[in-house]
Amino acid sequence: MSRVAFLQRLYGAFRENQSRLKLVLICTAVSGGGLLAYGESVAPEETITEKKKVVVLGTGWAATSFLKNLNNPKYEVQVVSPRNYFAFTPLLPSVTCGTVEARSIVEPIRNIFKKKKVDVQFSEAECYKIDAENKKVYCRSSLNNNLNGKEEFVVDYDYLIIGVGANVNTFNTPGVMENCHFLKEVEDAQKIRRTVIDCFERANLPDVSEDEKKRILHFAIVGGGPTGVEFAASLHDFVNEDLVRLYPGIKDLVKITLLEAADHILGMFDKRITVFAEDKFRRDGIDVKTGSMVVKVSEKEISTKELKSGGEIKTIPYGMAVWSTGIGTRPFIKDFMTQIGQASRRALATDEWLRVEGCNNVYALGDCATINQRKVMDDITAIFKKADKDNSGTLTVKEFQEAMKDISERYPQVELYLKNKQMRNIADLLKEVKGDDKKKSIELNIEELTTALSKVDSQMKFLPATAQVASQQGTYLATCFNRMEDCEKNPEGPLRFRGEGRHRFKPFRCQGFPFINVLLISTLSIPTQGTSIWVNSLLWEERRQQPSFLEIGFQLVIAVNGCGILSMQGTVLL
């Protein structure tokens, strides 16, 4: 046997028996010299603790934000969604008008997490059942070419993140599903775009009567929320800046109507925004009909109940109708809500940490959930006992101030109430109740404290179902998961007023934003249209949020195309 063959066999034996061989010492002669080989096996490392399985349902704003910010490699993540991409939904109205191409606002979901250290797997399927008791999610493939007919599968989880968004809410209005367009997905925007062009082509045919042309070119938008308003503005700009040049003979027949059942559009925002948007639409020729409740939609007419005219029923001929009246619950979410005792609610109720009420390891965020903020009045006795450290039966300003940080974190409505009342701190509130100029001498019993805080809960508001809120919730929850172990040992949340110790994390709060505003400045050589830009500017002002890079980029695209120049400054527009 040659030396080389001997060494190879010995090396193979060493590789196969590393756990038994501790030391191998070989001395041999190679070309008259000596060769010393030394090897010591290393004991195998201890097995890593089994990773926790996190199942994420959805690839919208909330779920994608969670995936982007989850950095803890101790989790194994399984994403389940019928959509294998993330869509930048605020730009959907622009896709309907061709300002932005659909491919420009989507990103494959695998591109988002492929470089992350976290083990993430994706399955293109839809969830149809959640079994919270056994921690299982039942899924069904959304593809038609299933292999071997295996369409359904079950996924186990340790933590479940529900971010599936919501369906369109038709309020069971007859004819909506059959005759209206929606604006929830990229496919919806592309369909609307084709329909708008088809309306102009049909109206441009020589044999069409004048009345029929007016009907075909009447675009009705049902719903005066952000989606309806943004689409109306985008459609107005598209028609008046592009289509009128292509179809000059029928440009004067185009009409855009915005139908809203409430007294004003954009009712969830500041009144200044509502007034400005209505005035701007009126100047641009967009017909805003408030107090008009749609009760039926046929192939060519919309029937409305005029609430301002005693419930009179009117019919409006239309060529295309877009329905954007709100959001509804997905069927499997309804079944899950029934399972956990939330059947009477419109969305999954969570606590301030985004945990679904009634489930320990299930979280819900985005449009499919709503935070059930706890009321101060429900815990007023516990708050008083925690603040009354000397058990004297009364509270001094000093005692209350020491607990003030935890109270404000746990009950955000307290801070909002003080701000609206223009009070610097809780001491001013106590002073107002007692009428005592010497603040340090103020003492309150529990009845007086209850009176002082009795109106605080009136400041509680539900968060709007917007992309910004969902994105913030995803980022917040990912941060919690990244620091789960550290916060188990060292909790950083507010005091548990109804228990001992502290909460692990600070509760979710929508971030306060600086006074950033985007202003449109017309150039001398370019005419100003900018309806959609103005609407977005106002929405940014209300949110007190600096617009994202993509939002600014989109507005710059419009500006370059013929609207003007954008500038940012730290002042309030209105």
N, C-alpha and C positions, 0 to 999 in steps of 0.2 A: 504494500500500500504506500502510495507516495505521501510526502509530508502534507501537500496541499489537500489531498483527499481526507487524510486523517484530521487535519484542522477543521475542514468543513463538517465532518461527522461530529466532531467534538462540539463545535459551535451550535449545530442543530440540537444536540442533546442538551446543551446549556439553555437554549431558548425554550425548549419544551419543559424544562424542570427548574425554572427560575426560583420557584417558591422553596425548593429543597436545597439547591446548591448555593452556598454562601460565598465560596472562594474557589477560584480556579487559577492555578498557577502552572504555567507551561514554560518549560525551558527547552529549547531545542537549538540546533545549530543551523544557521543559514549562511552558506558560503563562508564557512570558517569563523563566523561571528556568533554572537549570542542574541537570542530574541526572547524577551520577557513579556508575557501577556498576563494582565491582571484584570479580573472581573469580579464584581460583587453585586449580587442581585439586590434589588430594592424591594422592600415589602410593598405590596399593592396599596394604593391610597384607599382610605375609607370611602365607602359609597356615599355619594351626595344625597342629601335629603330629597325625597321625592317632590317634584315640582307640583305646585297647585295648578289645577286646570281651570282656566278662565275661558268661558264661552261668551263671545260677543255676537249679538244679533243685530245686523244692520251695517251699512257702509255710508251712512249719512254724516251730517255735521258732528253729531255727538259721538258716534262710534269711531269715526275717523280721527277726531281730535284725541280721543282716548288712546287709540293705537299709536298715533304719532308721538305721544308724550309718555307712554309706558316704557320705562327703561330698566326695570328690575328683571334680571335673567332667571329669577327663581319661579317665574310663571311660565306655564305652557298655554298658549292662546290658540283658540279655535274660533275663527270668524265664519259665520254663516249668513249669507245674504243672497237673494236672487239677482242682485246687481253687482257685477264684479268691478265696479269703478265708483269713484267719488265724483259727484257733480256739484259745481259751484252754483247753487240754485238762485242766488240773487241776480244772476245774469240771464236767467231763463227768458225774461221779457225781451231782452236784447236779441236772443236767438230767434225769437218769433219774427223779428223784423230784419234779420240778416246783418245787423251791426256786428255781431260776434258769431262765428261759426260754432256749431255744437262741439266739434272736436277740441275747441280751444278752452272749454270749461269743464272737461272731464279728465280724470287722471286714473289709470288702472290702480286698483287697490293694492295689488302686489308690489307696485313700484314704491308705495308709501312705506311698507315695512320690510322690504327685502334686505336692506342694509342694517337693520336693527339687530342687536345682540339677543333680543327676546325671540324665543321659538314661536313663530306665528304660522299657522296653517289656514288656508281659505277653502271653503266649500261653497260652490254656487248652488244654493238651495234655499228653500223657504221653510221657516218654522211654522208648524201647524198646531203644536201642542206643547205646553210646559207642565212638567210634573215636579212641582216644588218640593213635595214631600220626599220623593226619591232622588231628587237632584238630577233629573233627566230632561233633555230637550228632544222632541220628536220632529224630524225634518223630512222634507220631500224635495227631491231633485226638481229643479225648474227647467231642465233640459229635456228635449224630446227623444234624443238618441241615447237612452240609458242602456248600459251594458247589462246583459243577462236579466233585464227587467227589474233590477234592484233600484227602485225609485225611492224607497224610504229607508231611513237609518236613524239611529238613536245616538245622542252624544251625552256623556256624563259630564258633570261639572262640579267644581268646588265653589266657584263664584260665577254668577250669571249677570251679564251686562245687557240690558234691553235698550236698544236705540233704534227701533224700527220705524220711527216716524209715525205718520197718521194717514188715513184715507181722506178723500174729499168728502165733505159733509153736504149732502144734497137736501137734508131735512125732509126726505121722502116726497119731494116735490115732483109731481107727475111730469114725465117727459124730459127730465134733466139728463139722465144717463143716455138717452137715445139721441138727443139733439144738441147737447152742449159740448164745448171743448173744455178741458181742464188744463191747469198749468202747474203740475207737480213734478213731472219728469222731463228729461231731454226729448223723449219721443213726443210728448205733448206739445212742446215748443215747435218742433219740426212740423208737426201736423197742422198747427195753427198757421205757420208760415205758408205752407202750401195752400191752405184754405183762403187766406187773404188774397194771394195771387189769383186763385181760381175765381174769387168774387169779382175782381177787376176784369178778368178775361170774359166772364159771362156777361157782365154789364156792358162790355165793349162790343158785343155782337150786334149787328145791324138790325135784327128783327125784334129786339127787346124793347118793350114800351118804356116810356119815361117813368111811370109809377113803379114798374118792375125793377128798373135800374136803381131807383131810390131805395127800394127794399133790399136789393142785393148788396148795395154799398152802405147799408146801415149796420154798424158793428156795435153790438150790445155787450156790455161787461157787467155782470151781476156780482156785486160785492165791493164795498168801498174800503177794504183793508189795504195793507201794503202791496199785496200782489196785484189786486185790481187797479189800484192807482198807478203803480209803476208800469203795468201793461198798457193802460190807457195813454200814459205819457209817451211811452215808446212807440205805440201805434200811431199817435198823432204826428210825431216827428217823422216816422217812416212814410206816412201818407203824404204829408205836406212838403217834404224835402226830396223824396225820391219818386214815389208813384205818380204824383201829379205831372211830372215831366214826361213820364212814359205813357200816361193816359190823359192827355190834356183835354180831351173832349168830355170827360165825365168827372173832372176834378171837383166841380161845384156841387155834385150830387152826394159826396161822401159825408157821412154823419157818424159821430162817435157818441154813444150814450152810456153813462155810468149810473147803474141802479143800486141804491142803498136803502135798506129798510129802516135804518136809524135816522136820526135827525141830521147827522153830519157824517162825512167820510173821515177816515183815520181817527175814529173815536177813541182808540187806545193810546193816542199820543197827545201831546200838549195842544191846547186849544189854538195857540198861535199857528201851529202847523196846519191844523184843520182849516182855519180861516184863509191862510195863504194859499193852500192847495186849491180850495174852492174858488177863490178869486182868480188864480192863475188859469185854471181850467175854463172858467167863464170867459176870460179874455181870449183864450186860444180857440174858443168855439166848441169845447167839449161840454155836452149837455149833462149836467149832474142832477139826477132826480133823487132826492132824499125822501124818506117816508114812503117809498115804493117797494112793497113786498111782492116778490114773484110767487105766484100761486100755481102757474102751469106754463109749460113750454111745449109748443107744438112745432111742426116742421118749419113753419114760416112766421109764427107769431108768438109773442111772450105776453102772458096775461099777468097783470099786476093789480094788487090791492092798494089803493091810495089811502094811506093811513091819515093823511092830512085833510082828506076830503070825505071823511066819514065812512071809509071802507069801500069807496066806489071802485068797481072793477073796470080796468081799461086794457086794451090790447095794443101791442106795439109790433109792427112788422119788422123783421130783421133778416139780414143775410148771413151773419155769423154771430154766435153767442158764446162767450167765455164765462164759465162759472167759477167764482173764487170767493165763496162765502164763509170759509172756515174749514176746520178739520174735524174728522170723525175717527172713532176708534176702530182699529183693525179687528177682524173676527176672532183670531186666536188670543188677542189681548183681552177681549170681552170674556172669553171662556176662562182665561186665567184670573181675571178680576172676580168672576163668580166663584171660582175655586178658593180664593183667599178672603172672601167676604167683602169685596168692593163692588158688587154688582150695580149699585145705585149711582156710581160715579161716572163721569164722562172720560176720565183718564186715570192711569195708575197713580195712586196717591203714595208719595214718598215723604220721608222726614227730611230735615235740613241737610242730611248727609247723603241724600239721594238713594237711601235704602228703601225698598218697597215695604210699606207697612204690613206687618204680618209675616214677613220672610226675613231670615237672618242674612243670607248670602246672595240676595237678589237685589240688583240695582237697576233703576230705570231713569233715563234722561232724554232730553229732547222733547219733541212734540207729543210723544206717547205718554208723557208723565206730567204731573203737576206737584209742586212742593206744598205739603200741608203744614204751613207755618204754625207753630204752637202759639197760643194766645197768652199774653201776660196774665190776664185775669184767671186763667186756668191754674196758674202756678203762684198766685200772689201770696198765698200762705207760706209756701216753701221758700219763696224769695225773701220774705220777711224773716223767717227763722234763720236762714243762712246769713243774712246781713246783720242780724241782731246777735253779735258775737258774745256780748256780756249777758244775754238773756234777761235784759231789763224790761222787756215788753214795749220799748220804744226805740226808734231809730234816730240817731243824730246824723247830721250832714256828713261827718267824717266816716261813720260806718257805711253809709250808703255810697259814698264816693269810692270806698275801697272795693265795693262789689260792683261798681258801675261798669268797669271794663267787661266783666263776665256777663253782666246783664245785657249790655249793648251787643255783644257777640252772639248771645243766645237768642235775643229778641231784637232783630234789626228795626222793628217798628218803633222802638223807644227813641232811637237816634233820629228817625225820620220825623217823629212827632216834635221833638225838641227843635229840629231845624225849621220846621214849618211854623213853629211858635216863636222863632227867633230867640231861642234860649241858648245860652252858652253851654250849660251843663244842667245836671239834675238839681243842683242847688237852687238855681233860678226857679225851677218848677216847685220845689218845696217852699221857697220863699213866697211864691204866688199863692200857694194854698194857705199858708199860715199868716201871711201878711206881716212878717217879722223882718225888720231891717238888719238885725244882727243874725247873720246866717248861721253862725256856729251854735247859737242857742236854740235853733229849730229842732224840735223833736216831734216825731209822728208815731202814733200807734197804728195798728194794722188797718183800722177803719179809715183813718185819714190817708194812709198810703193808697188804699184801694180807690178812694175818691180822686187822689192826685193822678193815678194812672188809668182811670176808668175810660179815658178817650184815646189811649195810646193804640189800642188794637184797631181803631178806625183807619190807621195808616197802612194796614196790611193790604198788599196788592199782589195779584197773581202775575207771574212773569209772562210776557208775551211769547207766543210760539214763533220765535225767530231763529235764524241761523246763528246769530251772535250769542244768544243765550245757550243754545245747544253746544256750541263750540266751547264756551267757557265751562260748561258742566263737564264735558269730556276731559278738558285739561285738568280741572279740579280733581276729578275722580282718579285720573292717572297718577297725579301727585300723591294722593292718598295711598294708592296701591304701591307706589315706589317706596313709601316710607312706612308701610304697614308694621313691620317688625319694630322699627325704632319707636314708633308712637305707641306700640303696645307696652313697651317698657317705660317710656317717658311721654305720657299724654300731654298734648299741647292745646287741647280745646278748652272751652269754658267750663265752669263748675257745673256739676250735676246737681241742680237745685232739688231734685226729687230723689237723690241718692248720694253716694259717697264718691269722693275723688273727682276726676275730670273726664271729660269726653276725650277720646283719642285724637280727634281732629277738630279743627275749627269748622263750623258749618259753612255750607256753600253760600256765597254772597255774590251777586252781580257786581262786578268791579265798577268803581266810580271812575269817570273819564274826564279828562281835561276839556276845557271849552274849545274844542277844535271845530272849525267851520270851513267848509269849502265854498268859495265864492266864484261866480262866473263873471269874468271880465271880457266884454266884447272887444274884438279887435276892430280896427278901422276898416279893414278890407273884407272881413268875413261877417255875413249876417248872423245874428243870434237866433237860434231856435231854443235849444237847451231846456225844453220842458222836463225831460227825464233827468237831466243833471240837477235842475232845481229841486225836484222831488227827492233825489238821493241826498242832496245837500241838507235839506230839512230833516231827513231821517237821521243823518249823522249828527246833526245838531241836537236832536231829541235824545239820541242814545248817549250823548256826551262821550263818544268813542272816536278815536282816530280811525278813519277808514283803513281797511287792509290794503296791502300792496296791489292785489288784483282789482279791488274796487277803484282805486286811484288810476290804475292802468287802463281800466275800461273807460273811465271818464275822459282820460287823455286821448283815447282813440276817438271818442265822439268829438272832442275839441278839434283834433287834427282834421277830422272829416268835415268840419264846417260849423262848429258851434262857438268857438271862442277859446279862451285860455283859462286854465284853472290855477288858483293860488290858494295857499293855506295860511291862515292867520289865527291868532288866539283871541278873537273877539266874538261876541254873539251877534248873529245876523239880525234877529228880530228884537 
